[in-house]
Amino acid sequence: MNAAYVFRVTFELDASGVAADPDTFETVVRKPAAEPDTDDWRFFEAACWRGEASDEAHLRSLAEDWLGVPVRDVTFSELRADEAYLDALRDAIAESDAFDDTPQQVLHAHLGSSIRVES
């Protein structure tokens, strides 16, 4: 199984004592998705709503931890996953007491149409 949450992140250099030009950069960050049978598998629930970042300030803080630089902006792009991961994720959602809707409804509510299936 293979999956990652993909974000576009704009960060800036904190260059003390020197000038940097440019000092702002955009990059693509791929956060590996936790296996659906682990404690962290519900990242999508805390991070996304309708295919957008649900709490940009929180995601900026996470991205700063991931990258070790000040982050100006972060946007959610997609969940890239193979079919095996999506099947396991749907099964975990169906088995969880945390959701009242079907797995398809839950994924659509949080990720919108931002799921890319890769082989």
KOLGU-4560 file (N, C-alpha, C; in nm, 3 decimals, padded with zeros to 5 digits):
<recs>
<n_xx: 00.084 n_yy: -00.119 n_zz: 00.000 ca_xx: 00.000 ca_yy: 00.000 ca_zz: 00.000 c_xx: 00.088 c_yy: 00.124 c_zz: 00.000 mol: A seq: 1 type: MET>
<n_xx: 00.039 n_yy: 00.223 n_zz: -00.073 ca_xx: 00.116 ca_yy: 00.345 ca_zz: -00.086 c_xx: 00.020 c_yy: 00.464 c_zz: -00.094 mol: A seq: 2 type: ASN>
<n_xx: 00.044 n_yy: 00.567 n_zz: -00.013 ca_xx: -00.040 ca_yy: 00.687 ca_zz: -00.019 c_xx: 00.034 c_yy: 00.805 c_zz: 00.044 mol: A seq: 3 type: ALA>
<n_xx: 00.001 n_yy: 00.924 n_zz: -00.004 ca_xx: 00.059 ca_yy: 01.047 ca_zz: 00.052 c_xx: -00.038 c_yy: 01.162 c_zz: 00.032 mol: A seq: 4 type: ALA>
<n_xx: -00.042 n_yy: 01.250 n_zz: 00.131 ca_xx: -00.115 ca_yy: 01.375 ca_zz: 00.121 c_xx: -00.020 c_yy: 01.475 c_zz: 00.055 mol: A seq: 5 type: TYR>
<n_xx: -00.070 n_yy: 01.547 n_zz: -00.045 ca_xx: 00.013 ca_yy: 01.639 ca_zz: -00.121 c_xx: -00.032 c_yy: 01.782 c_zz: -00.091 mol: A seq: 6 type: VAL>
<n_xx: 00.066 n_yy: 01.865 n_zz: -00.057 ca_xx: 00.040 ca_yy: 02.005 ca_zz: -00.025 c_xx: 00.131 c_yy: 02.094 c_zz: -00.108 mol: A seq: 7 type: PHE>
<n_xx: 00.082 n_yy: 02.212 n_zz: -00.143 ca_xx: 00.166 ca_yy: 02.317 ca_zz: -00.200 c_xx: 00.199 c_yy: 02.410 c_zz: -00.084 mol: A seq: 8 type: ARG>
<n_xx: 00.327 n_yy: 02.434 n_zz: -00.066 ca_xx: 00.373 ca_yy: 02.512 ca_zz: 00.049 c_xx: 00.459 c_yy: 02.628 c_zz: 00.000 mol: A seq: 9 type: VAL>
<n_xx: 00.428 n_yy: 02.747 n_zz: 00.047 ca_xx: 00.511 ca_yy: 02.864 ca_zz: 00.021 c_xx: 00.585 c_yy: 02.895 c_zz: 00.151 mol: A seq: 10 type: THR>
<n_xx: 00.717 n_yy: 02.896 n_zz: 00.141 ca_xx: 00.798 ca_yy: 02.923 ca_zz: 00.260 c_xx: 00.895 c_yy: 03.035 c_zz: 00.231 mol: A seq: 11 type: PHE>
<n_xx: 00.948 n_yy: 03.090 n_zz: 00.338 ca_xx: 01.044 ca_yy: 03.199 ca_zz: 00.322 c_xx: 01.169 c_yy: 03.171 c_zz: 00.403 mol: A seq: 12 type: GLU>
<n_xx: 01.278 n_yy: 03.221 n_zz: 00.353 ca_xx: 01.404 ca_yy: 03.208 ca_zz: 00.425 c_xx: 01.409 c_yy: 03.311 c_zz: 00.536 mol: A seq: 13 type: LEU>
<n_xx: 01.463 n_yy: 03.272 n_zz: 00.646 ca_xx: 01.488 ca_yy: 03.364 ca_zz: 00.757 c_xx: 01.638 c_yy: 03.389 c_zz: 00.757 mol: A seq: 14 type: ASP>
<n_xx: 01.681 n_yy: 03.476 n_zz: 00.667 ca_xx: 01.824 ca_yy: 03.499 ca_zz: 00.646 c_xx: 01.871 c_yy: 03.618 c_zz: 00.729 mol: A seq: 15 type: ALA>
<n_xx: 01.926 n_yy: 03.590 n_zz: 00.844 ca_xx: 01.975 ca_yy: 03.695 ca_zz: 00.933 c_xx: 02.111 c_yy: 03.745 c_zz: 00.885 mol: A seq: 16 type: SER>
<n_xx: 02.123 n_yy: 03.876 n_zz: 00.870 ca_xx: 02.251 ca_yy: 03.937 ca_zz: 00.838 c_xx: 02.287 c_yy: 03.938 c_zz: 00.691 mol: A seq: 17 type: GLY>
<n_xx: 02.202 n_yy: 03.877 n_zz: 00.607 ca_xx: 02.227 ca_yy: 03.878 ca_zz: 00.462 c_xx: 02.094 c_yy: 03.902 c_zz: 00.391 mol: A seq: 18 type: VAL>
<n_xx: 02.107 n_yy: 03.942 n_zz: 00.264 ca_xx: 01.987 ca_yy: 03.959 ca_zz: 00.182 c_xx: 01.977 c_yy: 03.839 c_zz: 00.089 mol: A seq: 19 type: ALA>
<n_xx: 01.860 n_yy: 03.785 n_zz: 00.076 ca_xx: 01.837 ca_yy: 03.673 ca_zz: -00.015 c_xx: 01.727 c_yy: 03.712 c_zz: -00.113 mol: A seq: 20 type: ALA>
<n_xx: 01.753 n_yy: 03.689 n_zz: -00.241 ca_xx: 01.656 ca_yy: 03.724 ca_zz: -00.343 c_xx: 01.650 c_yy: 03.614 c_zz: -00.448 mol: A seq: 21 type: ASP>
<n_xx: 01.546 n_yy: 03.538 n_zz: -00.457 ca_xx: 01.424 ca_yy: 03.556 ca_zz: -00.381 c_xx: 01.438 c_yy: 03.500 c_zz: -00.240 mol: A seq: 22 type: PRO>
<n_xx: 01.350 n_yy: 03.541 n_zz: -00.154 ca_xx: 01.350 ca_yy: 03.487 ca_zz: -00.019 c_xx: 01.225 c_yy: 03.404 c_zz: 00.009 mol: A seq: 23 type: ASP>
<n_xx: 01.141 n_yy: 03.391 n_zz: -00.094 ca_xx: 01.019 ca_yy: 03.313 ca_zz: -00.083 c_xx: 01.018 c_yy: 03.208 c_zz: -00.193 mol: A seq: 24 type: THR>
<n_xx: 00.979 n_yy: 03.086 n_zz: -00.156 ca_xx: 00.979 ca_yy: 02.974 ca_zz: -00.251 c_xx: 00.852 c_yy: 02.893 c_zz: -00.236 mol: A seq: 25 type: PHE>
<n_xx: 00.813 n_yy: 02.827 n_zz: -00.344 ca_xx: 00.700 ca_yy: 02.734 ca_zz: -00.339 c_xx: 00.753 c_yy: 02.595 c_zz: -00.367 mol: A seq: 26 type: GLU>
<n_xx: 00.702 n_yy: 02.499 n_zz: -00.292 ca_xx: 00.742 ca_yy: 02.361 ca_zz: -00.311 c_xx: 00.621 c_yy: 02.270 c_zz: -00.294 mol: A seq: 27 type: THR>
<n_xx: 00.635 n_yy: 02.148 n_zz: -00.339 ca_xx: 00.531 ca_yy: 02.047 ca_zz: -00.319 c_xx: 00.580 c_yy: 01.954 c_zz: -00.210 mol: A seq: 28 type: VAL>
<n_xx: 00.496 n_yy: 01.934 n_zz: -00.109 ca_xx: 00.529 ca_yy: 01.848 ca_zz: 00.004 c_xx: 00.436 c_yy: 01.727 c_zz: 00.000 mol: A seq: 29 type: VAL>
<n_xx: 00.496 n_yy: 01.610 n_zz: 00.008 ca_xx: 00.418 ca_yy: 01.486 ca_zz: 00.013 c_xx: 00.435 c_yy: 01.426 c_zz: 00.152 mol: A seq: 30 type: ARG>
<n_xx: 00.325 n_yy: 01.424 n_zz: 00.228 ca_xx: 00.327 ca_yy: 01.366 ca_zz: 00.362 c_xx: 00.276 c_yy: 01.223 c_zz: 00.350 mol: A seq: 31 type: LYS>
<n_xx: 00.359 n_yy: 01.124 n_zz: 00.379 ca_xx: 00.312 ca_yy: 00.986 ca_zz: 00.371 c_xx: 00.188 c_yy: 00.966 c_zz: 00.458 mol: A seq: 32 type: PRO>
<n_xx: 00.090 n_yy: 00.900 n_zz: 00.402 ca_xx: -00.034 ca_yy: 00.871 ca_zz: 00.477 c_xx: -00.011 c_yy: 00.750 c_zz: 00.566 mol: A seq: 33 type: ALA>
<n_xx: -00.060 n_yy: 00.760 n_zz: 00.687 ca_xx: -00.047 ca_yy: 00.649 ca_zz: 00.782 c_xx: -00.132 c_yy: 00.531 c_zz: 00.736 mol: A seq: 34 type: ALA>
<n_xx: -00.084 n_yy: 00.413 n_zz: 00.765 ca_xx: -00.162 ca_yy: 00.293 ca_zz: 00.734 c_xx: -00.295 c_yy: 00.300 c_zz: 00.809 mol: A seq: 35 type: GLU>
<n_xx: -00.404 n_yy: 00.257 n_zz: 00.745 ca_xx: -00.535 ca_yy: 00.268 ca_zz: 00.809 c_xx: -00.550 c_yy: 00.190 c_zz: 00.939 mol: A seq: 36 type: PRO>
<n_xx: -00.459 n_yy: 00.104 n_zz: 00.974 ca_xx: -00.471 ca_yy: 00.030 ca_zz: 01.100 c_xx: -00.382 c_yy: 00.090 c_zz: 01.211 mol: A seq: 37 type: ASP>
<n_xx: -00.334 n_yy: 00.213 n_zz: 01.190 ca_xx: -00.251 ca_yy: 00.280 ca_zz: 01.290 c_xx: -00.327 c_yy: 00.395 c_zz: 01.355 mol: A seq: 38 type: THR>
<n_xx: -00.271 n_yy: 00.453 n_zz: 01.459 ca_xx: -00.338 ca_yy: 00.560 ca_zz: 01.532 c_xx: -00.355 c_yy: 00.688 c_zz: 01.451 mol: A seq: 39 type: ASP>
<n_xx: -00.268 n_yy: 00.714 n_zz: 01.356 ca_xx: -00.267 ca_yy: 00.842 ca_zz: 01.284 c_xx: -00.342 c_yy: 00.835 c_zz: 01.150 mol: A seq: 40 type: ASP>
<n_xx: -00.421 n_yy: 00.733 n_zz: 01.126 ca_xx: -00.483 ca_yy: 00.715 ca_zz: 00.995 c_xx: -00.589 c_yy: 00.819 c_zz: 00.963 mol: A seq: 41 type: TRP>
<n_xx: -00.640 n_yy: 00.889 n_zz: 01.063 ca_xx: -00.748 ca_yy: 00.986 ca_zz: 01.041 c_xx: -00.695 c_yy: 01.128 c_zz: 01.016 mol: A seq: 42 type: ARG>
<n_xx: -00.574 n_yy: 01.141 n_zz: 00.965 ca_xx: -00.516 ca_yy: 01.272 ca_zz: 00.935 c_xx: -00.609 c_yy: 01.355 c_zz: 00.845 mol: A seq: 43 type: PHE>
<n_xx: -00.669 n_yy: 01.291 n_zz: 00.745 ca_xx: -00.757 ca_yy: 01.362 ca_zz: 00.652 c_xx: -00.870 c_yy: 01.433 c_zz: 00.725 mol: A seq: 44 type: PHE>
<n_xx: -00.918 n_yy: 01.373 n_zz: 00.832 ca_xx: -01.030 ca_yy: 01.430 ca_zz: 00.907 c_xx: -00.991 c_yy: 01.561 c_zz: 00.976 mol: A seq: 45 type: GLU>
<n_xx: -00.871 n_yy: 01.567 n_zz: 01.028 ca_xx: -00.823 ca_yy: 01.686 ca_zz: 01.097 c_xx: -00.769 c_yy: 01.792 c_zz: 01.001 mol: A seq: 46 type: ALA>
<n_xx: -00.728 n_yy: 01.750 n_zz: 00.881 ca_xx: -00.657 ca_yy: 01.842 ca_zz: 00.792 c_xx: -00.742 c_yy: 01.899 c_zz: 00.679 mol: A seq: 47 type: ALA>
<n_xx: -00.845 n_yy: 01.827 n_zz: 00.637 ca_xx: -00.914 ca_yy: 01.866 ca_zz: 00.514 c_xx: -01.066 c_yy: 01.871 c_zz: 00.530 mol: A seq: 48 type: CYS>
<n_xx: -01.126 n_yy: 01.959 n_zz: 00.454 ca_xx: -01.271 ca_yy: 01.967 ca_zz: 00.446 c_xx: -01.307 c_yy: 02.017 c_zz: 00.306 mol: A seq: 49 type: TRP>
<n_xx: -01.384 n_yy: 01.936 n_zz: 00.237 ca_xx: -01.426 ca_yy: 01.967 ca_zz: 00.100 c_xx: -01.308 c_yy: 01.989 c_zz: 00.006 mol: A seq: 50 type: ARG>
<n_xx: -01.200 n_yy: 01.915 n_zz: 00.029 ca_xx: -01.084 ca_yy: 01.924 ca_zz: -00.058 c_xx: -00.996 c_yy: 02.044 c_zz: -00.033 mol: A seq: 51 type: GLY>
<n_xx: -01.017 n_yy: 02.114 n_zz: 00.076 ca_xx: -00.937 ca_yy: 02.230 ca_zz: 00.112 c_xx: -00.877 c_yy: 02.206 c_zz: 00.251 mol: A seq: 52 type: GLU>
<n_xx: -00.776 n_yy: 02.286 n_zz: 00.284 ca_xx: -00.720 ca_yy: 02.281 ca_zz: 00.419 c_xx: -00.827 c_yy: 02.330 c_zz: 00.516 mol: A seq: 53 type: ALA>
<n_xx: -00.859 n_yy: 02.251 n_zz: 00.617 ca_xx: -00.965 ca_yy: 02.290 ca_zz: 00.710 c_xx: -00.918 c_yy: 02.394 c_zz: 00.811 mol: A seq: 54 type: SER>
<n_xx: -00.790 n_yy: 02.394 n_zz: 00.844 ca_xx: -00.733 ca_yy: 02.490 ca_zz: 00.939 c_xx: -00.594 c_yy: 02.524 c_zz: 00.890 mol: A seq: 55 type: ASP>
<n_xx: -00.586 n_yy: 02.628 n_zz: 00.807 ca_xx: -00.459 ca_yy: 02.661 ca_zz: 00.744 c_xx: -00.350 c_yy: 02.695 c_zz: 00.846 mol: A seq: 56 type: GLU>
<n_xx: -00.386 n_yy: 02.763 n_zz: 00.953 ca_xx: -00.285 ca_yy: 02.798 ca_zz: 01.054 c_xx: -00.224 c_yy: 02.672 c_zz: 01.114 mol: A seq: 57 type: ALA>
<n_xx: -00.306 n_yy: 02.573 n_zz: 01.143 ca_xx: -00.256 ca_yy: 02.447 ca_zz: 01.197 c_xx: -00.167 c_yy: 02.376 c_zz: 01.094 mol: A seq: 58 type: HIS>
<n_xx: -00.211 n_yy: 02.372 n_zz: 00.968 ca_xx: -00.129 ca_yy: 02.308 ca_zz: 00.865 c_xx: 00.001 c_yy: 02.383 c_zz: 00.841 mol: A seq: 59 type: LEU>
<n_xx: -00.003 n_yy: 02.517 n_zz: 00.850 ca_xx: 00.122 ca_yy: 02.594 ca_zz: 00.838 c_xx: 00.219 c_yy: 02.554 c_zz: 00.947 mol: A seq: 60 type: ARG>
<n_xx: 00.168 n_yy: 02.538 n_zz: 01.069 ca_xx: 00.253 ca_yy: 02.496 ca_zz: 01.181 c_xx: 00.311 c_yy: 02.356 c_zz: 01.156 mol: A seq: 61 type: SER>
<n_xx: 00.228 n_yy: 02.264 n_zz: 01.108 ca_xx: 00.279 ca_yy: 02.130 ca_zz: 01.075 c_xx: 00.385 c_yy: 02.137 c_zz: 00.966 mol: A seq: 62 type: LEU>
<n_xx: 00.358 n_yy: 02.216 n_zz: 00.862 ca_xx: 00.454 ca_yy: 02.228 ca_zz: 00.751 c_xx: 00.585 c_yy: 02.290 c_zz: 00.799 mol: A seq: 63 type: ALA>
<n_xx: 00.579 n_yy: 02.384 n_zz: 00.892 ca_xx: 00.702 ca_yy: 02.440 ca_zz: 00.948 c_xx: 00.782 c_yy: 02.333 c_zz: 01.020 mol: A seq: 64 type: GLU>
<n_xx: 00.713 n_yy: 02.245 n_zz: 01.091 ca_xx: 00.782 ca_yy: 02.134 ca_zz: 01.156 c_xx: 00.843 c_yy: 02.039 c_zz: 01.053 mol: A seq: 65 type: ASP>
<n_xx: 00.768 n_yy: 02.008 n_zz: 00.948 ca_xx: 00.817 ca_yy: 01.916 ca_zz: 00.844 c_xx: 00.940 c_yy: 01.973 c_zz: 00.774 mol: A seq: 66 type: TRP>
<n_xx: 00.936 n_yy: 02.104 n_zz: 00.743 ca_xx: 01.041 ca_yy: 02.164 ca_zz: 00.660 c_xx: 01.149 c_yy: 02.237 c_zz: 00.738 mol: A seq: 67 type: LEU>
<n_xx: 01.119 n_yy: 02.279 n_zz: 00.860 ca_xx: 01.217 ca_yy: 02.351 ca_zz: 00.939 c_xx: 01.240 c_yy: 02.495 c_zz: 00.895 mol: A seq: 68 type: GLY>
<n_xx: 01.140 n_yy: 02.552 n_zz: 00.827 ca_xx: 01.148 ca_yy: 02.692 ca_zz: 00.781 c_xx: 01.013 c_yy: 02.759 c_zz: 00.807 mol: A seq: 69 type: VAL>
<n_xx: 01.011 n_yy: 02.894 n_zz: 00.814 ca_xx: 00.882 ca_yy: 02.963 ca_zz: 00.829 c_xx: 00.795 c_yy: 02.944 c_zz: 00.704 mol: A seq: 70 type: PRO>
<n_xx: 00.671 n_yy: 02.905 n_zz: 00.724 ca_xx: 00.579 ca_yy: 02.880 ca_zz: 00.613 c_xx: 00.479 c_yy: 02.994 c_zz: 00.605 mol: A seq: 71 type: VAL>
<n_xx: 00.466 n_yy: 03.049 n_zz: 00.486 ca_xx: 00.373 ca_yy: 03.160 ca_zz: 00.462 c_xx: 00.234 c_yy: 03.110 c_zz: 00.424 mol: A seq: 72 type: ARG>
<n_xx: 00.228 n_yy: 03.001 n_zz: 00.345 ca_xx: 00.100 ca_yy: 02.954 ca_zz: 00.294 c_xx: 00.108 c_yy: 02.804 c_zz: 00.270 mol: A seq: 73 type: ASP>
<n_xx: -00.002 n_yy: 02.734 n_zz: 00.294 ca_xx: -00.011 ca_yy: 02.591 ca_zz: 00.263 c_xx: -00.150 c_yy: 02.562 c_zz: 00.210 mol: A seq: 74 type: VAL>
<n_xx: -00.156 n_yy: 02.489 n_zz: 00.101 ca_xx: -00.284 ca_yy: 02.447 ca_zz: 00.046 c_xx: -00.279 c_yy: 02.297 c_zz: 00.019 mol: A seq: 75 type: THR>
<n_xx: -00.391 n_yy: 02.232 n_zz: 00.043 ca_xx: -00.403 ca_yy: 02.089 ca_zz: 00.016 c_xx: -00.427 c_yy: 02.070 c_zz: -00.133 mol: A seq: 76 type: PHE>
<n_xx: -00.354 n_yy: 01.977 n_zz: -00.194 ca_xx: -00.372 ca_yy: 01.947 ca_zz: -00.336 c_xx: -00.451 c_yy: 01.820 c_zz: -00.357 mol: A seq: 77 type: SER>
<n_xx: -00.404 n_yy: 01.709 n_zz: -00.295 ca_xx: -00.470 ca_yy: 01.582 ca_zz: -00.319 c_xx: -00.415 c_yy: 01.474 c_zz: -00.227 mol: A seq: 78 type: GLU>
<n_xx: -00.492 n_yy: 01.366 n_zz: -00.221 ca_xx: -00.443 ca_yy: 01.242 ca_zz: -00.163 c_xx: -00.408 c_yy: 01.153 c_zz: -00.281 mol: A seq: 79 type: LEU>
<n_xx: -00.282 n_yy: 01.116 n_zz: -00.292 ca_xx: -00.238 ca_yy: 01.022 ca_zz: -00.396 c_xx: -00.226 c_yy: 00.886 c_zz: -00.330 mol: A seq: 80 type: ARG>
<n_xx: -00.297 n_yy: 00.788 n_zz: -00.384 ca_xx: -00.298 ca_yy: 00.657 ca_zz: -00.321 c_xx: -00.317 c_yy: 00.547 c_zz: -00.425 mol: A seq: 81 type: ALA>
<n_xx: -00.265 n_yy: 00.431 n_zz: -00.392 ca_xx: -00.295 ca_yy: 00.316 ca_zz: -00.477 c_xx: -00.429 c_yy: 00.257 c_zz: -00.433 mol: A seq: 82 type: ASP>
<n_xx: -00.482 n_yy: 00.170 n_zz: -00.516 ca_xx: -00.614 ca_yy: 00.113 ca_zz: -00.490 c_xx: -00.617 c_yy: 00.034 c_zz: -00.359 mol: A seq: 83 type: GLU>
<n_xx: -00.509 n_yy: -00.035 n_zz: -00.327 ca_xx: -00.504 ca_yy: -00.113 ca_zz: -00.203 c_xx: -00.517 c_yy: -00.021 c_zz: -00.081 mol: A seq: 84 type: ALA>
<n_xx: -00.450 n_yy: 00.094 n_zz: -00.083 ca_xx: -00.461 ca_yy: 00.188 ca_zz: 00.029 c_xx: -00.604 c_yy: 00.241 c_zz: 00.040 mol: A seq: 85 type: TYR>
<n_xx: -00.663 n_yy: 00.280 n_zz: -00.073 ca_xx: -00.799 ca_yy: 00.332 ca_zz: -00.068 c_xx: -00.898 c_yy: 00.228 c_zz: -00.018 mol: A seq: 86 type: LEU>
<n_xx: -00.880 n_yy: 00.104 n_zz: -00.058 ca_xx: -00.966 ca_yy: -00.003 ca_zz: -00.007 c_xx: -00.952 c_yy: -00.017 c_zz: 00.144 mol: A seq: 87 type: ASP>
<n_xx: -00.828 n_yy: -00.016 n_zz: 00.193 ca_xx: -00.804 ca_yy: -00.028 ca_zz: 00.337 c_xx: -00.859 c_yy: 00.094 c_zz: 00.411 mol: A seq: 88 type: ALA>
<n_xx: -00.846 n_yy: 00.213 n_zz: 00.352 ca_xx: -00.898 ca_yy: 00.334 ca_zz: 00.414 c_xx: -01.051 c_yy: 00.328 c_zz: 00.421 mol: A seq: 89 type: LEU>
<n_xx: -01.115 n_yy: 00.287 n_zz: 00.315 ca_xx: -01.262 ca_yy: 00.273 ca_zz: 00.316 c_xx: -01.306 c_yy: 00.172 c_zz: 00.421 mol: A seq: 90 type: ARG>
<n_xx: -01.234 n_yy: 00.061 n_zz: 00.432 ca_xx: -01.266 ca_yy: -00.041 ca_zz: 00.533 c_xx: -01.252 c_yy: 00.017 c_zz: 00.674 mol: A seq: 91 type: ASP>
<n_xx: -01.145 n_yy: 00.092 n_zz: 00.698 ca_xx: -01.123 ca_yy: 00.151 ca_zz: 00.831 c_xx: -01.233 c_yy: 00.251 c_zz: 00.865 mol: A seq: 92 type: ALA>
<n_xx: -01.275 n_yy: 00.330 n_zz: 00.767 ca_xx: -01.383 ca_yy: 00.426 ca_zz: 00.791 c_xx: -01.512 c_yy: 00.352 c_zz: 00.823 mol: A seq: 93 type: ILE>
<n_xx: -01.541 n_yy: 00.246 n_zz: 00.747 ca_xx: -01.663 ca_yy: 00.168 ca_zz: 00.768 c_xx: -01.666 c_yy: 00.104 c_zz: 00.907 mol: A seq: 94 type: ALA>
<n_xx: -01.550 n_yy: 00.062 n_zz: 00.956 ca_xx: -01.541 ca_yy: -00.005 ca_zz: 01.085 c_xx: -01.534 c_yy: 00.091 c_zz: 01.203 mol: A seq: 95 type: GLU>
<n_xx: -01.507 n_yy: 00.219 n_zz: 01.176 ca_xx: -01.490 ca_yy: 00.318 ca_zz: 01.282 c_xx: -01.625 c_yy: 00.367 c_zz: 01.334 mol: A seq: 96 type: SER>
<n_xx: -01.632 n_yy: 00.385 n_zz: 01.465 ca_xx: -01.752 ca_yy: 00.443 ca_zz: 01.527 c_xx: -01.755 c_yy: 00.595 c_zz: 01.513 mol: A seq: 97 type: ASP>
<n_xx: -01.648 n_yy: 00.653 n_zz: 01.461 ca_xx: -01.638 ca_yy: 00.799 ca_zz: 01.452 c_xx: -01.721 c_yy: 00.858 c_zz: 01.338 mol: A seq: 98 type: ALA>
<n_xx: -01.762 n_yy: 00.775 n_zz: 01.245 ca_xx: -01.832 ca_yy: 00.826 ca_zz: 01.127 c_xx: -01.970 c_yy: 00.763 c_zz: 01.115 mol: A seq: 99 type: PHE>
<n_xx: -02.070 n_yy: 00.847 n_zz: 01.083 ca_xx: -02.206 ca_yy: 00.798 ca_zz: 01.063 c_xx: -02.235 c_yy: 00.773 c_zz: 00.915 mol: A seq: 100 type: ASP>
<n_xx: -02.156 n_yy: 00.832 n_zz: 00.826 ca_xx: -02.180 ca_yy: 00.821 ca_zz: 00.683 c_xx: -02.103 c_yy: 00.705 c_zz: 00.622 mol: A seq: 101 type: ASP>
<n_xx: -02.131 n_yy: 00.676 n_zz: 00.496 ca_xx: -02.059 ca_yy: 00.572 ca_zz: 00.426 c_xx: -01.915 c_yy: 00.619 c_zz: 00.401 mol: A seq: 102 type: THR>
<n_xx: -01.823 n_yy: 00.526 n_zz: 00.378 ca_xx: -01.685 ca_yy: 00.567 ca_zz: 00.348 c_xx: -01.676 c_yy: 00.664 c_zz: 00.230 mol: A seq: 103 type: PRO>
<n_xx: -01.755 n_yy: 00.641 n_zz: 00.127 ca_xx: -01.752 ca_yy: 00.731 ca_zz: 00.011 c_xx: -01.796 c_yy: 00.872 c_zz: 00.051 mol: A seq: 104 type: GLN>
<n_xx: -01.900 n_yy: 00.883 n_zz: 00.134 ca_xx: -01.948 ca_yy: 01.014 ca_zz: 00.179 c_xx: -01.844 c_yy: 01.083 c_zz: 00.267 mol: A seq: 105 type: GLN>
<n_xx: -01.780 n_yy: 01.007 n_zz: 00.354 ca_xx: -01.677 ca_yy: 01.064 ca_zz: 00.442 c_xx: -01.560 c_yy: 01.116 c_zz: 00.360 mol: A seq: 106 type: VAL>
<n_xx: -01.512 n_yy: 01.035 n_zz: 00.266 ca_xx: -01.398 ca_yy: 01.079 ca_zz: 00.185 c_xx: -01.435 c_yy: 01.200 c_zz: 00.100 mol: A seq: 107 type: LEU>
<n_xx: -01.556 n_yy: 01.200 n_zz: 00.046 ca_xx: -01.598 ca_yy: 01.315 ca_zz: -00.034 c_xx: -01.610 c_yy: 01.441 c_zz: 00.053 mol: A seq: 108 type: HIS>
<n_xx: -01.666 n_yy: 01.425 n_zz: 00.175 ca_xx: -01.681 ca_yy: 01.541 ca_zz: 00.264 c_xx: -01.547 c_yy: 01.603 c_zz: 00.299 mol: A seq: 109 type: ALA>
<n_xx: -01.445 n_yy: 01.520 n_zz: 00.321 ca_xx: -01.315 ca_yy: 01.572 ca_zz: 00.363 c_xx: -01.222 c_yy: 01.603 c_zz: 00.246 mol: A seq: 110 type: HIS>
<n_xx: -01.219 n_yy: 01.517 n_zz: 00.147 ca_xx: -01.122 ca_yy: 01.532 ca_zz: 00.039 c_xx: -01.183 c_yy: 01.584 c_zz: -00.091 mol: A seq: 111 type: LEU>
<n_xx: -01.315 n_yy: 01.594 n_zz: -00.097 ca_xx: -01.379 ca_yy: 01.639 ca_zz: -00.220 c_xx: -01.343 c_yy: 01.543 c_zz: -00.332 mol: A seq: 112 type: GLY>
<n_xx: -01.308 n_yy: 01.600 n_zz: -00.445 ca_xx: -01.265 ca_yy: 01.517 ca_zz: -00.558 c_xx: -01.114 c_yy: 01.511 c_zz: -00.569 mol: A seq: 113 type: SER>
<n_xx: -01.045 n_yy: 01.542 n_zz: -00.459 ca_xx: -00.899 ca_yy: 01.551 ca_zz: -00.460 c_xx: -00.832 c_yy: 01.419 c_zz: -00.420 mol: A seq: 114 type: SER>
<n_xx: -00.876 n_yy: 01.311 n_zz: -00.482 ca_xx: -00.814 ca_yy: 01.182 ca_zz: -00.462 c_xx: -00.763 c_yy: 01.134 c_zz: -00.597 mol: A seq: 115 type: ILE>
<n_xx: -00.634 n_yy: 01.105 n_zz: -00.604 ca_xx: -00.576 ca_yy: 01.053 ca_zz: -00.727 c_xx: -00.532 c_yy: 00.910 c_zz: -00.703 mol: A seq: 116 type: ARG>
<n_xx: -00.588 n_yy: 00.820 n_zz: -00.781 ca_xx: -00.551 ca_yy: 00.679 ca_zz: -00.769 c_xx: -00.434 c_yy: 00.651 c_zz: -00.864 mol: A seq: 117 type: VAL>
<n_xx: -00.328 n_yy: 00.599 n_zz: -00.807 ca_xx: -00.210 ca_yy: 00.564 ca_zz: -00.885 c_xx: -00.185 c_yy: 00.415 c_zz: -00.876 mol: A seq: 118 type: GLU>
<n_xx: -00.127 n_yy: 00.360 n_zz: -00.980 ca_xx: -00.098 ca_yy: 00.215 ca_zz: -00.975 c_xx: 00.045 c_yy: 00.189 c_zz: -00.937 mol: A seq: 119 type: SER>
</recs>
